[in-house]
């Protein structure tokens, strides 16, 4: 929200012209890392929906848990990465 209002977004001429080299690198990494994390959140949501569908159809049960376990592990890995990204990108000034 606030970055777009200040003209800071990928492809903005503001990034190249008005910011220092360090600020350009920071915002480049900011958008790449936040975008990649968002992509992985979408993938995790799809995996959870697939696992739910498999549970409902009986393809995942107490004898065959790998889909459900792996979807949960992937989701928690994405969450763990955000625990590091959030302070790095939003709390450090």
KOLGU-4560 file (N, C-alpha, C; in nm, 3 decimals, padded with zeros to 5 digits):
<recs>
<n_xx: 00.079 n_yy: -00.118 n_zz: 00.000 ca_xx: 00.000 ca_yy: 00.000 ca_zz: 00.000 c_xx: 00.084 c_yy: 00.126 c_zz: 00.000 mol: A seq: 1 type: UNK>
<n_xx: 00.159 n_yy: 00.152 n_zz: 00.108 ca_xx: 00.231 ca_yy: 00.277 ca_zz: 00.123 c_xx: 00.342 c_yy: 00.296 c_zz: 00.022 mol: A seq: 2 type: UNK>
<n_xx: 00.405 n_yy: 00.188 n_zz: -00.017 ca_xx: 00.516 ca_yy: 00.199 ca_zz: -00.113 c_xx: 00.465 c_yy: 00.242 c_zz: -00.251 mol: A seq: 3 type: UNK>
<n_xx: 00.349 n_yy: 00.189 n_zz: -00.289 ca_xx: 00.291 ca_yy: 00.226 ca_zz: -00.418 c_xx: 00.249 c_yy: 00.372 c_zz: -00.419 mol: A seq: 4 type: UNK>
<n_xx: 00.199 n_yy: 00.421 n_zz: -00.305 ca_xx: 00.159 ca_yy: 00.561 ca_zz: -00.296 c_xx: 00.278 c_yy: 00.655 c_zz: -00.310 mol: A seq: 5 type: UNK>
<n_xx: 00.397 n_yy: 00.608 n_zz: -00.269 ca_xx: 00.519 ca_yy: 00.687 ca_zz: -00.281 c_xx: 00.591 c_yy: 00.663 c_zz: -00.414 mol: A seq: 6 type: UNK>
<n_xx: 00.530 n_yy: 00.584 n_zz: -00.501 ca_xx: 00.589 ca_yy: 00.558 ca_zz: -00.633 c_xx: 00.698 c_yy: 00.453 c_zz: -00.631 mol: A seq: 7 type: UNK>
<n_xx: 00.702 n_yy: 00.372 n_zz: -00.526 ca_xx: 00.804 ca_yy: 00.267 ca_zz: -00.517 c_xx: 00.738 c_yy: 00.134 c_zz: -00.551 mol: A seq: 8 type: UNK>
<n_xx: 00.764 n_yy: 00.086 n_zz: -00.671 ca_xx: 00.712 ca_yy: -00.042 ca_zz: -00.718 c_xx: 00.800 c_yy: -00.090 c_zz: -00.831 mol: A seq: 9 type: UNK>
<n_xx: 00.797 n_yy: -00.221 n_zz: -00.862 ca_xx: 00.882 ca_yy: -00.271 ca_zz: -00.969 c_xx: 00.856 c_yy: -00.198 c_zz: -01.101 mol: A seq: 10 type: UNK>
<n_xx: 00.963 n_yy: -00.157 n_zz: -01.166 ca_xx: 00.952 ca_yy: -00.086 ca_zz: -01.293 c_xx: 00.934 c_yy: 00.064 c_zz: -01.280 mol: A seq: 11 type: UNK>
<n_xx: 00.930 n_yy: 00.113 n_zz: -01.158 ca_xx: 00.911 ca_yy: 00.256 ca_zz: -01.135 c_xx: 01.039 c_yy: 00.332 c_zz: -01.168 mol: A seq: 12 type: UNK>
<n_xx: 01.025 n_yy: 00.445 n_zz: -01.237 ca_xx: 01.142 ca_yy: 00.529 ca_zz: -01.264 c_xx: 01.190 c_yy: 00.595 c_zz: -01.135 mol: A seq: 13 type: UNK>
<n_xx: 01.102 n_yy: 00.606 n_zz: -01.036 ca_xx: 01.137 ca_yy: 00.664 ca_zz: -00.906 c_xx: 01.249 c_yy: 00.583 c_zz: -00.840 mol: A seq: 14 type: UNK>
<n_xx: 01.244 n_yy: 00.452 n_zz: -00.856 ca_xx: 01.347 ca_yy: 00.367 ca_zz: -00.795 c_xx: 01.485 c_yy: 00.400 c_zz: -00.851 mol: A seq: 15 type: UNK>
<n_xx: 01.493 n_yy: 00.416 n_zz: -00.980 ca_xx: 01.622 ca_yy: 00.437 ca_zz: -01.044 c_xx: 01.674 c_yy: 00.578 c_zz: -01.022 mol: A seq: 16 type: UNK>
<n_xx: 01.585 n_yy: 00.675 n_zz: -01.027 ca_xx: 01.628 ca_yy: 00.815 ca_zz: -01.027 c_xx: 01.651 c_yy: 00.873 c_zz: -00.888 mol: A seq: 17 type: UNK>
<n_xx: 01.563 n_yy: 00.846 n_zz: -00.793 ca_xx: 01.563 ca_yy: 00.919 ca_zz: -00.667 c_xx: 01.624 c_yy: 00.845 c_zz: -00.548 mol: A seq: 18 type: UNK>
<n_xx: 01.638 n_yy: 00.715 n_zz: -00.556 ca_xx: 01.688 ca_yy: 00.638 ca_zz: -00.443 c_xx: 01.836 c_yy: 00.607 c_zz: -00.458 mol: A seq: 19 type: UNK>
<n_xx: 01.902 n_yy: 00.584 n_zz: -00.346 ca_xx: 02.043 ca_yy: 00.545 ca_zz: -00.351 c_xx: 02.055 c_yy: 00.402 c_zz: -00.402 mol: A seq: 20 type: UNK>
<n_xx: 02.178 n_yy: 00.362 n_zz: -00.433 ca_xx: 02.199 ca_yy: 00.227 ca_zz: -00.483 c_xx: 02.157 c_yy: 00.123 c_zz: -00.378 mol: A seq: 21 type: UNK>
<n_xx: 02.187 n_yy: 00.149 n_zz: -00.251 ca_xx: 02.147 ca_yy: 00.057 ca_zz: -00.144 c_xx: 01.997 c_yy: 00.047 c_zz: -00.130 mol: A seq: 22 type: UNK>
<n_xx: 01.927 n_yy: 00.160 n_zz: -00.144 ca_xx: 01.781 ca_yy: 00.158 ca_zz: -00.136 c_xx: 01.721 c_yy: 00.083 c_zz: -00.255 mol: A seq: 23 type: UNK>
<n_xx: 01.780 n_yy: 00.101 n_zz: -00.372 ca_xx: 01.733 ca_yy: 00.027 ca_zz: -00.490 c_xx: 01.748 c_yy: -00.123 c_zz: -00.470 mol: A seq: 24 type: UNK>
<n_xx: 01.863 n_yy: -00.164 n_zz: -00.416 ca_xx: 01.886 ca_yy: -00.307 ca_zz: -00.390 c_xx: 01.786 c_yy: -00.357 c_zz: -00.287 mol: A seq: 25 type: UNK>
<n_xx: 01.765 n_yy: -00.282 n_zz: -00.178 ca_xx: 01.670 ca_yy: -00.324 ca_zz: -00.075 c_xx: 01.531 c_yy: -00.343 c_zz: -00.134 mol: A seq: 26 type: UNK>
<n_xx: 01.480 n_yy: -00.244 n_zz: -00.208 ca_xx: 01.344 ca_yy: -00.255 ca_zz: -00.260 c_xx: 01.334 c_yy: -00.362 c_zz: -00.369 mol: A seq: 27 type: UNK>
<n_xx: 01.441 n_yy: -00.383 n_zz: -00.445 ca_xx: 01.441 ca_yy: -00.494 ca_zz: -00.541 c_xx: 01.427 c_yy: -00.627 c_zz: -00.469 mol: A seq: 28 type: UNK>
<n_xx: 01.508 n_yy: -00.647 n_zz: -00.365 ca_xx: 01.498 ca_yy: -00.770 ca_zz: -00.286 c_xx: 01.364 c_yy: -00.780 c_zz: -00.215 mol: A seq: 29 type: UNK>
<n_xx: 01.316 n_yy: -00.667 n_zz: -00.166 ca_xx: 01.187 ca_yy: -00.664 ca_zz: -00.097 c_xx: 01.076 c_yy: -00.719 c_zz: -00.186 mol: A seq: 30 type: UNK>
<n_xx: 01.066 n_yy: -00.668 n_zz: -00.308 ca_xx: 00.959 ca_yy: -00.712 ca_zz: -00.397 c_xx: 00.980 c_yy: -00.854 c_zz: -00.445 mol: A seq: 31 type: UNK>
<n_xx: 01.104 n_yy: -00.895 n_zz: -00.472 ca_xx: 01.130 ca_yy: -01.031 ca_zz: -00.517 c_xx: 01.099 c_yy: -01.131 c_zz: -00.406 mol: A seq: 32 type: UNK>
<n_xx: 01.148 n_yy: -01.105 n_zz: -00.284 ca_xx: 01.128 ca_yy: -01.199 ca_zz: -00.175 c_xx: 00.982 c_yy: -01.204 c_zz: -00.132 mol: A seq: 33 type: UNK>
<n_xx: 00.914 n_yy: -01.091 n_zz: -00.127 ca_xx: 00.773 ca_yy: -01.090 ca_zz: -00.090 c_xx: 00.690 c_yy: -01.158 c_zz: -00.198 mol: A seq: 34 type: UNK>
<n_xx: 00.723 n_yy: -01.133 n_zz: -00.324 ca_xx: 00.651 ca_yy: -01.198 ca_zz: -00.435 c_xx: 00.670 c_yy: -01.348 c_zz: -00.437 mol: A seq: 35 type: UNK>
<n_xx: 00.794 n_yy: -01.393 n_zz: -00.416 ca_xx: 00.820 ca_yy: -01.537 ca_zz: -00.411 c_xx: 00.748 c_yy: -01.602 c_zz: -00.294 mol: A seq: 36 type: UNK>
<n_xx: 00.747 n_yy: -01.534 n_zz: -00.181 ca_xx: 00.675 ca_yy: -01.588 ca_zz: -00.066 c_xx: 00.526 c_yy: -01.600 c_zz: -00.098 mol: A seq: 37 type: UNK>
<n_xx: 00.468 n_yy: -01.496 n_zz: -00.160 ca_xx: 00.328 ca_yy: -01.501 ca_zz: -00.198 c_xx: 00.298 c_yy: -01.616 c_zz: -00.292 mol: A seq: 38 type: UNK>
<n_xx: 00.387 n_yy: -01.640 n_zz: -00.388 ca_xx: 00.371 ca_yy: -01.753 ca_zz: -00.480 c_xx: 00.370 c_yy: -01.885 c_zz: -00.403 mol: A seq: 39 type: UNK>
<n_xx: 00.461 n_yy: -01.899 n_zz: -00.307 ca_xx: 00.467 ca_yy: -02.022 ca_zz: -00.229 c_xx: 00.346 c_yy: -02.039 c_zz: -00.137 mol: A seq: 40 type: UNK>
<n_xx: 00.289 n_yy: -01.928 n_zz: -00.091 ca_xx: 00.164 ca_yy: -01.936 ca_zz: -00.013 c_xx: 00.053 c_yy: -01.992 c_zz: -00.102 mol: A seq: 41 type: UNK>
<n_xx: 00.043 n_yy: -01.945 n_zz: -00.226 ca_xx: -00.059 ca_yy: -01.996 ca_zz: -00.317 c_xx: -00.039 c_yy: -02.144 c_zz: -00.346 mol: A seq: 42 type: UNK>
<n_xx: 00.086 n_yy: -02.185 n_zz: -00.365 ca_xx: 00.116 ca_yy: -02.327 ca_zz: -00.387 c_xx: 00.076 c_yy: -02.408 c_zz: -00.264 mol: A seq: 43 type: UNK>
<n_xx: 00.108 n_yy: -02.357 n_zz: -00.145 ca_xx: 00.071 ca_yy: -02.426 ca_zz: -00.021 c_xx: -00.079 c_yy: -02.439 c_zz: -00.006 mol: A seq: 44 type: UNK>
<n_xx: -00.153 n_yy: -02.335 n_zz: -00.041 ca_xx: -00.299 ca_yy: -02.341 ca_zz: -00.034 c_xx: -00.352 c_yy: -02.448 c_zz: -00.130 mol: A seq: 45 type: UNK>
<n_xx: -00.294 n_yy: -02.456 n_zz: -00.249 ca_xx: -00.336 ca_yy: -02.558 ca_zz: -00.346 c_xx: -00.306 c_yy: -02.697 c_zz: -00.291 mol: A seq: 46 type: UNK>
<n_xx: -00.189 n_yy: -02.715 n_zz: -00.232 ca_xx: -00.154 ca_yy: -02.847 ca_zz: -00.175 c_xx: -00.249 c_yy: -02.886 c_zz: -00.063 mol: A seq: 47 type: UNK>
<n_xx: -00.286 n_yy: -02.791 n_zz: 00.020 ca_xx: -00.379 ca_yy: -02.820 ca_zz: 00.129 c_xx: -00.517 c_yy: -02.857 c_zz: 00.073 mol: A seq: 48 type: UNK>
<n_xx: -00.562 n_yy: -02.787 n_zz: -00.031 ca_xx: -00.690 ca_yy: -02.821 ca_zz: -00.093 c_xx: -00.686 c_yy: -02.960 c_zz: -00.157 mol: A seq: 49 type: UNK>
<n_xx: -00.575 n_yy: -02.994 n_zz: -00.221 ca_xx: -00.560 ca_yy: -03.127 ca_zz: -00.280 c_xx: -00.561 c_yy: -03.233 c_zz: -00.169 mol: A seq: 50 type: UNK>
<n_xx: -00.489 n_yy: -03.207 n_zz: -00.061 ca_xx: -00.486 ca_yy: -03.302 ca_zz: 00.051 c_xx: -00.626 c_yy: -03.318 c_zz: 00.109 mol: A seq: 51 type: UNK>
<n_xx: -00.701 n_yy: -03.208 n_zz: 00.123 ca_xx: -00.838 ca_yy: -03.216 ca_zz: 00.175 c_xx: -00.925 c_yy: -03.301 c_zz: 00.084 mol: A seq: 52 type: UNK>
<n_xx: -00.912 n_yy: -03.280 n_zz: -00.047 ca_xx: -00.988 ca_yy: -03.359 ca_zz: -00.144 c_xx: -00.954 c_yy: -03.507 c_zz: -00.132 mol: A seq: 53 type: UNK>
<n_xx: -00.826 n_yy: -03.538 n_zz: -00.117 ca_xx: -00.784 ca_yy: -03.677 ca_zz: -00.103 c_xx: -00.837 c_yy: -03.740 c_zz: 00.026 mol: A seq: 54 type: UNK>
<n_xx: -00.842 n_yy: -03.662 n_zz: 00.133 ca_xx: -00.898 ca_yy: -03.712 ca_zz: 00.259 c_xx: -01.046 c_yy: -03.742 c_zz: 00.241 mol: A seq: 55 type: UNK>
<n_xx: -01.118 n_yy: -03.651 n_zz: 00.178 ca_xx: -01.261 ca_yy: -03.670 ca_zz: 00.157 c_xx: -01.292 c_yy: -03.791 c_zz: 00.071 mol: A seq: 56 type: UNK>
<n_xx: -01.206 n_yy: -03.820 n_zz: -00.024 ca_xx: -01.228 ca_yy: -03.935 ca_zz: -00.113 c_xx: -01.174 c_yy: -04.065 c_zz: -00.053 mol: A seq: 57 type: UNK>
<n_xx: -01.109 n_yy: -04.055 n_zz: 00.061 ca_xx: -01.058 ca_yy: -04.176 ca_zz: 00.125 c_xx: -00.922 c_yy: -04.219 c_zz: 00.076 mol: A seq: 58 type: UNK>
<n_xx: -00.858 n_yy: -04.138 n_zz: -00.008 ca_xx: -00.725 ca_yy: -04.172 ca_zz: -00.060 c_xx: -00.616 c_yy: -04.147 c_zz: 00.044 mol: A seq: 59 type: UNK>
<n_xx: -00.645 n_yy: -04.062 n_zz: 00.142 ca_xx: -00.555 ca_yy: -04.038 ca_zz: 00.254 c_xx: -00.629 c_yy: -04.086 c_zz: 00.379 mol: A seq: 60 type: UNK>
<n_xx: -00.567 n_yy: -04.178 n_zz: 00.451 ca_xx: -00.627 ca_yy: -04.230 ca_zz: 00.573 c_xx: -00.517 c_yy: -04.259 c_zz: 00.674 mol: A seq: 61 type: UNK>
<n_xx: -00.550 n_yy: -04.327 n_zz: 00.782 ca_xx: -00.449 ca_yy: -04.352 ca_zz: 00.885 c_xx: -00.334 c_yy: -04.439 c_zz: 00.836 mol: A seq: 62 type: UNK>
<n_xx: -00.355 n_yy: -04.514 n_zz: 00.730 ca_xx: -00.249 ca_yy: -04.598 ca_zz: 00.674 c_xx: -00.167 c_yy: -04.526 c_zz: 00.567 mol: A seq: 63 type: UNK>
<n_xx: -00.225 n_yy: -04.422 n_zz: 00.506 ca_xx: -00.160 ca_yy: -04.349 ca_zz: 00.397 c_xx: -00.169 c_yy: -04.199 c_zz: 00.425 mol: A seq: 64 type: UNK>
<n_xx: -00.076 n_yy: -04.149 n_zz: 00.504 ca_xx: -00.080 ca_yy: -04.010 ca_zz: 00.549 c_xx: 00.016 c_yy: -03.917 c_zz: 00.474 mol: A seq: 65 type: UNK>
<n_xx: 00.093 n_yy: -03.968 n_zz: 00.382 ca_xx: 00.203 ca_yy: -03.889 ca_zz: 00.326 c_xx: 00.157 c_yy: -03.758 c_zz: 00.263 mol: A seq: 66 type: UNK>
<n_xx: 00.045 n_yy: -03.758 n_zz: 00.188 ca_xx: -00.002 ca_yy: -03.634 ca_zz: 00.125 c_xx: -00.035 c_yy: -03.529 c_zz: 00.230 mol: A seq: 67 type: UNK>
<n_xx: -00.107 n_yy: -03.570 n_zz: 00.332 ca_xx: -00.147 ca_yy: -03.477 ca_zz: 00.437 c_xx: -00.027 c_yy: -03.426 c_zz: 00.515 mol: A seq: 68 type: UNK>
<n_xx: 00.064 n_yy: -03.516 n_zz: 00.550 ca_xx: 00.184 ca_yy: -03.476 ca_zz: 00.624 c_xx: 00.272 c_yy: -03.382 c_zz: 00.542 mol: A seq: 69 type: UNK>
<n_xx: 00.293 n_yy: -03.414 n_zz: 00.417 ca_xx: 00.381 ca_yy: -03.331 ca_zz: 00.333 c_xx: 00.319 c_yy: -03.195 c_zz: 00.304 mol: A seq: 70 type: UNK>
<n_xx: 00.187 n_yy: -03.189 n_zz: 00.284 ca_xx: 00.121 ca_yy: -03.059 ca_zz: 00.264 c_xx: 00.137 c_yy: -02.974 c_zz: 00.390 mol: A seq: 71 type: UNK>
<n_xx: 00.121 n_yy: -03.035 n_zz: 00.507 ca_xx: 00.139 ca_yy: -02.962 ca_zz: 00.633 c_xx: 00.282 c_yy: -02.917 c_zz: 00.653 mol: A seq: 72 type: UNK>
<n_xx: 00.378 n_yy: -03.003 n_zz: 00.621 ca_xx: 00.519 ca_yy: -02.966 ca_zz: 00.634 c_xx: 00.555 c_yy: -02.851 c_zz: 00.541 mol: A seq: 73 type: UNK>
<n_xx: 00.506 n_yy: -02.857 n_zz: 00.418 ca_xx: 00.532 ca_yy: -02.749 ca_zz: 00.322 c_xx: 00.474 c_yy: -02.617 c_zz: 00.374 mol: A seq: 74 type: UNK>
<n_xx: 00.348 n_yy: -02.622 n_zz: 00.421 ca_xx: 00.283 ca_yy: -02.501 ca_zz: 00.471 c_xx: 00.361 c_yy: -02.442 c_zz: 00.588 mol: A seq: 75 type: UNK>
<n_xx: 00.407 n_yy: -02.525 n_zz: 00.679 ca_xx: 00.481 ca_yy: -02.475 ca_zz: 00.795 c_xx: 00.620 c_yy: -02.425 c_zz: 00.756 mol: A seq: 76 type: UNK>
<n_xx: 00.681 n_yy: -02.481 n_zz: 00.653 ca_xx: 00.808 ca_yy: -02.429 ca_zz: 00.603 c_xx: 00.789 c_yy: -02.289 c_zz: 00.547 mol: A seq: 77 type: UNK>
<n_xx: 00.683 n_yy: -02.269 n_zz: 00.469 ca_xx: 00.653 ca_yy: -02.136 ca_zz: 00.415 c_xx: 00.629 c_yy: -02.038 c_zz: 00.529 mol: A seq: 78 type: UNK>
<n_xx: 00.558 n_yy: -02.082 n_zz: 00.632 ca_xx: 00.532 ca_yy: -01.998 ca_zz: 00.749 c_xx: 00.662 c_yy: -01.964 c_zz: 00.822 mol: A seq: 79 type: UNK>
<n_xx: 00.748 n_yy: -02.062 n_zz: 00.838 ca_xx: 00.876 ca_yy: -02.040 ca_zz: 00.905 c_xx: 00.962 c_yy: -01.939 c_zz: 00.829 mol: A seq: 80 type: UNK>
<n_xx: 00.963 n_yy: -01.948 n_zz: 00.699 ca_xx: 01.039 ca_yy: -01.852 ca_zz: 00.618 c_xx: 00.984 c_yy: -01.711 c_zz: 00.638 mol: A seq: 81 type: UNK>
<n_xx: 00.850 n_yy: -01.698 n_zz: 00.648 ca_xx: 00.791 ca_yy: -01.565 ca_zz: 00.670 c_xx: 00.832 c_yy: -01.510 c_zz: 00.806 mol: A seq: 82 type: UNK>
<n_xx: 00.850 n_yy: -01.598 n_zz: 00.906 ca_xx: 00.893 ca_yy: -01.552 ca_zz: 01.038 c_xx: 01.028 c_yy: -01.481 c_zz: 01.029 mol: A seq: 83 type: UNK>
<n_xx: 01.112 n_yy: -01.520 n_zz: 00.936 ca_xx: 01.240 ca_yy: -01.453 ca_zz: 00.915 c_xx: 01.227 c_yy: -01.333 c_zz: 00.821 mol: A seq: 84 type: UNK>
<n_xx: 01.145 n_yy: -01.346 n_zz: 00.717 ca_xx: 01.132 ca_yy: -01.237 ca_zz: 00.621 c_xx: 01.063 c_yy: -01.114 c_zz: 00.681 mol: A seq: 85 type: UNK>
<n_xx: 00.960 n_yy: -01.135 n_zz: 00.762 ca_xx: 00.885 ca_yy: -01.022 ca_zz: 00.815 c_xx: 00.973 c_yy: -00.927 c_zz: 00.895 mol: A seq: 86 type: UNK>
<n_xx: 01.048 n_yy: -00.974 n_zz: 00.994 ca_xx: 01.133 ca_yy: -00.878 ca_zz: 01.067 c_xx: 01.241 c_yy: -00.817 c_zz: 00.977 mol: A seq: 87 type: UNK>
<n_xx: 01.296 n_yy: -00.898 n_zz: 00.886 ca_xx: 01.402 ca_yy: -00.849 ca_zz: 00.799 c_xx: 01.353 c_yy: -00.736 c_zz: 00.710 mol: A seq: 88 type: UNK>
<n_xx: 01.232 n_yy: -00.749 n_zz: 00.655 ca_xx: 01.183 ca_yy: -00.651 ca_zz: 00.559 c_xx: 01.098 c_yy: -00.541 c_zz: 00.620 mol: A seq: 89 type: UNK>
<n_xx: 01.031 n_yy: -00.568 n_zz: 00.732 ca_xx: 00.935 ca_yy: -00.470 ca_zz: 00.784 c_xx: 00.974 c_yy: -00.407 c_zz: 00.916 mol: A seq: 90 type: UNK>
<n_xx: 01.052 n_yy: -00.476 n_zz: 00.998 ca_xx: 01.080 ca_yy: -00.424 ca_zz: 01.130 c_xx: 01.217 c_yy: -00.359 c_zz: 01.144 mol: A seq: 91 type: UNK>
<n_xx: 01.311 n_yy: -00.394 n_zz: 01.058 ca_xx: 01.444 ca_yy: -00.335 ca_zz: 01.062 c_xx: 01.439 c_yy: -00.201 c_zz: 00.988 mol: A seq: 92 type: UNK>
<n_xx: 01.481 n_yy: -00.095 n_zz: 01.055 ca_xx: 01.475 ca_yy: 00.036 ca_zz: 00.987 c_xx: 01.613 c_yy: 00.087 c_zz: 00.953 mol: A seq: 93 type: UNK>
</recs>
